[in-house]
Amino acid sequence: MSHDLTGQTALITGAGSGIGAAMAQGFAAAGARVLVTDKDGAAAQSVARDIGALSCPLDVTRESDWAAATAMAKAELGGLSILVCNAGAPVGGSVEDLDLAAWRHAFAVNADGAFLGIRSALPLLRDSAKASIIAVSSIAAVAARGDMAAYGASKSALLSLVKSVALHCAHHGWNIRANAILPAYVDTPMLDAIAPRMDRLELLKALSKHIPARRIAKTQDVVEAALYLASPASGFMTGTEMRLDGGLSAG
């Protein structure tokens, strides 16, 4: 890995599979001690076992789960220097297709979950010599789609939250940076929900046509971005957004 996280401690949400699992593996390989969390506690435990990390179940929409997770980070890791808010809900549908329950679910996971997590983790992050908050938003936060009303709006709320947190920490003189990664399509099992009856290779080919770089992102692309934001190499970056979209939002 190109970024050394030796001595760092990280809590990663939604790390039982996909991008989160890849991040947990990447952070551990870079030297960080990792707490793998996921609503699916068994999945989190499996990932943690493979990389020699800790795990705990965490439903990001529940304050009590966040209290337990941060208490574990303090007791078992000795604190927290990196918080990765990765858990997300891929809720599709236009403003007419969505019902209120689906709209609220998107915001509960994508926005409220990060709000609860950051608020719960801030006391530990403040105690760290330097700390980084990384949120996985989406390019949908800045490049709207007619069929992703709740997803885009909730990811936009997450992006705004990250910027507010960055300013809040800076104004208080705390050495805590907050940044967001905005991926376009990423090659994970979550893609199957887009077109469940479509052959996967055909789906990847179809999605790639929308990306100027002519491919969709790999999980490692997101991992490398997160490693950069967690490392001293990005020490002057806070309140920013990394558009990991292969040029999709450039034109």
C-alpha positions as CSV (number, residue, x, y, z in Angstrom):
1,M,0.0,0.0,0.0
2,S,1.2,3.5,-0.8
3,H,0.0,5.1,2.5
4,D,1.2,4.1,5.9
5,L,-1.4,4.0,8.6
6,T,0.7,2.4,11.3
7,G,-0.5,3.4,14.7
8,Q,-3.9,4.5,13.4
9,T,-7.2,3.0,14.6
10,A,-10.2,2.9,12.3
11,L,-13.9,2.1,12.6
12,I,-15.5,1.3,9.2
13,T,-19.3,0.9,8.7
14,G,-20.9,-1.4,6.2
15,A,-17.7,-3.4,6.1
16,G,-19.2,-6.9,5.9
17,S,-19.1,-6.8,2.1
18,G,-18.3,-4.7,-1.0
19,I,-16.5,-1.4,-0.6
20,G,-16.5,-1.6,3.2
21,A,-14.8,-5.0,3.3
22,A,-12.2,-3.9,0.7
23,M,-11.5,-0.8,2.9
24,A,-11.1,-2.9,6.0
25,Q,-8.6,-5.1,4.2
26,G,-6.8,-2.2,2.8
27,F,-6.6,-0.3,6.0
28,A,-5.4,-3.3,7.9
29,A,-2.7,-4.0,5.2
30,A,-1.6,-0.4,5.6
31,G,-1.0,-0.9,9.3
32,A,-4.2,0.4,11.0
33,R,-6.0,-1.5,13.7
34,V,-9.5,-1.9,12.4
35,L,-12.9,-2.3,13.9
36,V,-15.1,-3.9,11.2
37,T,-18.8,-3.1,11.7
38,D,-21.9,-4.1,9.7
39,K,-25.6,-4.5,10.3
40,D,-24.9,-8.2,9.5
41,G,-22.7,-9.0,12.5
42,A,-21.8,-12.4,11.1
43,A,-20.5,-10.8,7.8
44,A,-18.5,-8.3,9.8
45,Q,-17.0,-11.1,12.0
46,S,-16.0,-13.1,8.9
47,V,-14.2,-10.1,7.3
48,A,-12.5,-9.3,10.6
49,R,-11.3,-12.9,11.1
50,D,-9.7,-12.9,7.7
51,I,-7.6,-9.8,8.4
52,G,-7.0,-10.2,12.1
53,A,-9.2,-7.3,13.1
54,L,-12.1,-6.7,15.6
55,S,-15.7,-6.7,14.7
56,C,-19.1,-5.8,16.1
57,P,-22.7,-5.6,14.7
58,L,-23.7,-2.0,13.9
59,D,-27.0,-0.8,12.5
60,V,-26.0,2.8,11.7
61,T,-29.6,4.1,12.3
62,R,-29.5,3.0,16.0
63,E,-27.9,5.4,18.6
64,S,-27.5,2.4,21.0
65,D,-25.5,0.5,18.4
66,W,-23.2,3.5,17.8
67,A,-22.7,3.9,21.6
68,A,-21.7,0.2,21.8
69,A,-19.3,0.4,18.8
70,T,-17.5,3.5,20.0
71,A,-17.3,2.1,23.5
72,M,-15.6,-1.0,22.0
73,A,-13.2,1.2,20.0
74,K,-12.2,2.9,23.2
75,A,-11.8,-0.3,25.2
76,E,-10.2,-2.6,22.6
77,L,-8.4,-0.1,20.3
78,G,-7.5,2.5,22.9
79,G,-9.4,5.2,20.9
80,L,-10.2,6.2,17.4
81,S,-8.3,8.2,14.8
82,I,-10.3,7.3,11.6
83,L,-14.0,7.0,11.1
84,V,-15.3,5.7,7.7
85,C,-19.0,6.2,7.2
86,N,-19.5,3.8,4.3
87,A,-22.8,2.0,5.1
88,G,-25.4,3.0,2.5
89,A,-28.9,2.1,1.2
90,P,-29.3,2.1,-2.6
91,V,-32.9,3.2,-2.8
92,G,-34.0,3.8,-6.4
93,G,-37.1,5.5,-7.8
94,S,-38.4,8.8,-9.1
95,V,-40.2,11.3,-6.9
96,E,-43.5,9.7,-8.2
97,D,-42.4,6.1,-7.7
98,L,-41.2,6.4,-4.2
99,D,-43.3,6.1,-1.1
100,L,-42.5,8.0,2.1
101,A,-41.2,4.9,3.8
102,A,-38.5,4.4,1.1
103,W,-37.6,8.1,1.2
104,R,-37.1,7.9,4.9
105,H,-35.1,4.7,4.7
106,A,-32.7,6.3,2.3
107,F,-32.1,9.3,4.6
108,A,-32.0,7.1,7.8
109,V,-29.1,5.1,6.5
110,N,-27.3,7.5,4.1
111,A,-27.6,10.7,6.2
112,D,-28.8,10.0,9.7
113,G,-26.4,7.1,10.1
114,A,-23.4,9.3,9.4
115,F,-24.8,12.0,11.6
116,L,-25.2,9.6,14.6
117,G,-21.8,8.1,13.9
118,I,-19.9,11.3,13.7
119,R,-21.6,12.7,16.8
120,S,-20.8,9.5,18.7
121,A,-17.2,9.2,17.6
122,L,-16.1,12.9,18.0
123,P,-15.1,12.6,21.6
124,L,-12.7,9.8,20.7
125,L,-11.5,11.6,17.5
126,R,-10.8,14.7,19.5
127,D,-8.5,12.7,21.9
128,S,-6.4,11.5,18.9
129,A,-3.3,13.5,17.9
130,K,-4.8,13.8,14.4
131,A,-8.0,12.3,13.0
132,S,-9.9,11.8,9.8
133,I,-13.6,11.4,9.0
134,I,-14.3,9.8,5.6
135,A,-17.8,9.5,4.2
136,V,-18.6,7.5,1.1
137,S,-21.2,9.7,-0.6
138,S,-22.0,9.3,-4.3
139,I,-21.6,11.2,-7.6
140,A,-25.4,11.2,-7.4
141,A,-25.0,13.9,-4.8
142,V,-23.9,16.4,-7.4
143,A,-25.1,14.8,-10.6
144,A,-28.8,14.1,-10.2
145,R,-30.8,11.4,-11.9
146,G,-34.6,11.4,-12.4
147,D,-34.8,7.8,-11.1
148,M,-32.7,8.2,-8.0
149,A,-34.6,11.0,-6.1
150,A,-34.1,9.7,-2.5
151,Y,-30.6,8.2,-3.1
152,G,-29.3,11.4,-4.6
153,A,-30.9,13.7,-2.1
154,S,-29.7,11.7,0.9
155,K,-26.2,11.4,-0.5
156,S,-26.2,15.2,-1.1
157,A,-27.3,15.7,2.5
158,L,-24.3,13.5,3.6
159,L,-21.9,15.6,1.5
160,S,-23.3,18.8,3.1
161,L,-22.9,17.2,6.6
162,V,-19.3,16.4,5.9
163,K,-18.5,20.0,4.9
164,S,-20.3,21.3,8.0
165,V,-18.4,18.9,10.3
166,A,-15.1,19.9,8.7
167,L,-15.8,23.6,9.4
168,H,-17.0,22.8,12.9
169,C,-13.8,21.0,13.8
170,A,-11.6,23.6,12.2
171,H,-13.3,26.5,14.0
172,H,-12.7,24.7,17.3
173,G,-9.1,24.1,16.5
174,W,-9.4,20.3,16.6
175,N,-7.0,18.3,14.3
176,I,-9.9,16.4,12.7
177,R,-10.4,16.5,9.0
178,A,-13.6,15.5,7.2
179,N,-13.9,14.6,3.6
180,A,-16.2,12.7,1.2
181,I,-15.6,10.3,-1.6
182,L,-18.1,10.5,-4.5
183,P,-17.9,7.3,-6.6
184,A,-20.0,6.6,-9.6
185,Y,-20.8,3.0,-10.3
186,V,-18.6,0.6,-8.4
187,D,-18.2,-3.1,-9.3
188,T,-19.7,-4.7,-6.2
189,P,-22.7,-7.1,-5.7
190,M,-24.8,-4.0,-5.0
191,L,-24.9,-3.4,-8.8
192,D,-27.0,-6.5,-9.3
193,A,-30.0,-4.6,-7.8
194,I,-29.9,-2.2,-10.9
195,A,-30.8,-4.9,-13.4
196,P,-31.2,-8.3,-11.6
197,R,-32.2,-10.2,-14.7
198,M,-29.3,-8.9,-16.8
199,D,-26.1,-10.8,-17.4
200,R,-23.5,-9.2,-15.2
201,L,-20.9,-8.8,-18.0
202,E,-23.5,-7.1,-20.1
203,L,-24.5,-4.9,-17.2
204,L,-20.9,-3.8,-16.6
205,K,-20.5,-3.1,-20.4
206,A,-23.8,-1.0,-20.4
207,L,-22.8,1.0,-17.4
208,S,-19.3,1.7,-18.7
209,K,-20.8,3.4,-21.7
210,H,-22.0,6.2,-19.4
211,I,-18.5,6.8,-18.1
212,P,-16.0,8.9,-20.1
213,A,-13.2,6.6,-18.9
214,R,-15.1,3.7,-20.4
215,R,-15.1,1.6,-17.2
216,I,-16.8,1.6,-13.9
217,A,-14.8,1.9,-10.6
218,K,-13.2,-1.1,-8.9
219,T,-13.4,-1.4,-5.1
220,Q,-9.6,-0.8,-5.0
221,D,-10.1,2.7,-6.6
222,V,-12.3,3.6,-3.6
223,V,-9.9,2.0,-1.2
224,E,-6.9,4.0,-2.5
225,A,-8.9,7.3,-2.2
226,A,-9.8,6.4,1.4
227,L,-6.2,5.5,2.2
228,Y,-5.1,8.9,0.9
229,L,-7.7,10.8,2.9
230,A,-6.8,8.8,6.1
231,S,-3.1,9.4,5.7
232,P,-0.9,12.4,6.4
233,A,-0.5,12.9,2.6
234,S,-3.9,14.7,2.7
235,G,-3.1,16.7,5.8
236,F,-4.3,20.0,4.3
237,M,-7.5,18.6,2.9
238,T,-10.7,19.1,4.8
239,G,-14.3,19.8,3.8
240,T,-13.6,18.5,0.3
241,E,-15.1,16.0,-2.1
242,M,-13.2,13.5,-4.2
243,R,-15.2,12.8,-7.4
244,L,-14.3,9.2,-8.2
245,D,-16.4,9.0,-11.4
246,G,-14.2,8.5,-14.4
247,G,-15.1,12.0,-15.7
248,L,-18.8,11.5,-15.5
249,S,-19.5,14.8,-13.8
250,A,-17.0,16.8,-15.9
251,G,-19.2,17.5,-18.8
